[in-house]
């Protein structure tokens, strides 16, 4: 009597769909969770980046590999250290970190005239002024509120050019917590009073965006962006850098889990809705149990160079047309290495080894 | 003691013997590398009959032709741990027909040697030690093939190190050089070896000291380490000292050595010929 063949939906699925085969069985540094990249990037395509600080690693790596990193707001005349200190080239335009999708949408709308230019400036304790929507772009700050407004107008023109010219826009979702204006809902880049300005509970309020709010803003941004630049593709990532602090009255650990979960869901919803949007799992690479915390610095927050390198290897391998490799090398594994293998170390080594 | 075992291998002998002893308290393990035998051959041979089992790396037999290994009843073939993933630039060079000893034992840099052969200066050679150049040399792509090769060599003698291998490089590189493992892989190899001999294991976290930490150490170039998930650095160490030398001193000393020898006497080991030639085409 023939025994019936076991039939179940998981039969014959590829290895990457099984933890044991694609995670447990693979050395930590070789794990690559990217399976079906929706597009690859050629060296002629203009890549723009924005988002939390993890997005900066992407821009650095693609620039180093000869890809076309689009920077529409720059001061190439400045020496490299001054240029970086003034916030040029960190992202494609000088917007600083854009942690929440609500900020991203508000920036887009302001750049394309769908929202009124934000003309406020906050004063710092040293007397200098900052733009409340990008408070940390320049350590030197601005001399007057007028300078802030003029620079903002210039900045928005650059942002507009960036969205119009980008072939690929890479956005790293960072947080759900933010501080916003009670008057018009503007989201600030940092809480009032941290860098500049004064916290006023009548004017400012805390927000911790929900899935609906986070995805709603992302969805609106994507639709509007596609309307002005229909050829562009979008690659979303979630920052693996945990929250520095939470304003919720609970452990920052719990708030971090909430925040990253919402962002991950929003990214998932976006790729379900749009074929030209993809998700790159840098968050998974850095935070997974297979990495075991090895990819964080001693503060367990900042991602270390090894983690960045791992994420970038996967990015370059899967999302660039040449796979991040220029040419094949000539180093062969030592299948025939009897000559090397049988070299017995000299006496000084054997002596040291006996100790 | 149920049995007395003799371990004869290369510089991995003492570490492996210590690891076997730590996990098998019912056995008495003795380590004897070729140098130790040669120091007192007569005495060593007199002890041979006292061993029940010889664990021997085959190439050692020719190193100690006078050893009366036939006096031991059971012979077990030992593999050694060699792995090139962290040190793809490490090569051996013949000086006439003998391995050339350089600033760090017999270990040489293929890039430095190729540059020397190409007539470049030491400072020009130093400029080649960059991530992009390593990539062009193929240095970032060798891990998987080397892993498969190493596992196959152990499989061939029925010692299964597969369950252990994945954990070896998790925090630090598991090799100090092509043939100098840290103690953890030797501890795991000892476990697999005892299993292959039908022995019970007593694994614990009290593993023996890492005796090869004071041996010759070849640098893991930073960009290569980064690609393999470990911290690299240009830190070369000679046996018996903890004073490291950096890349500049290492390359300069290599160049001075090569220049002092007749050029025709120097050639890479056969397995490295193609690699050196390839690097020369990139210069």
Interface residues (C-beta under 8 A of the other chain):
Chain A: X25 X26 X27 X28 X29 X30 X292 X294 X305 X306 X309 X310 X313 X325 X326 X327 X328 X329 X330 X331 X332 X333 X334 X335 X336 X337 X339 X340 X341 X342 X343 X344 X345 X346 X347 X348 X349 X350 X351 X352 X353 X354 X355
Chain B: X10 X11 X12 X13 X14 X15 X31 X33 X34 X35 X36 X59 X60 X63 X80 X82 X84 X88 X92 X99 X101 X105 X106 X132 X135 X136 X137 X138 X139 X140 X141 X142 X143 X144 X145 X146 X147 X148 X149 X165 X166 X169 X170 X171 X178 X179 X211 X212 X214 X215 X216 X226 X227 X228 X229 X230 X231 X238 X239 X240 X269 X270 X271 X272 X274 X275 X277 X278 X279
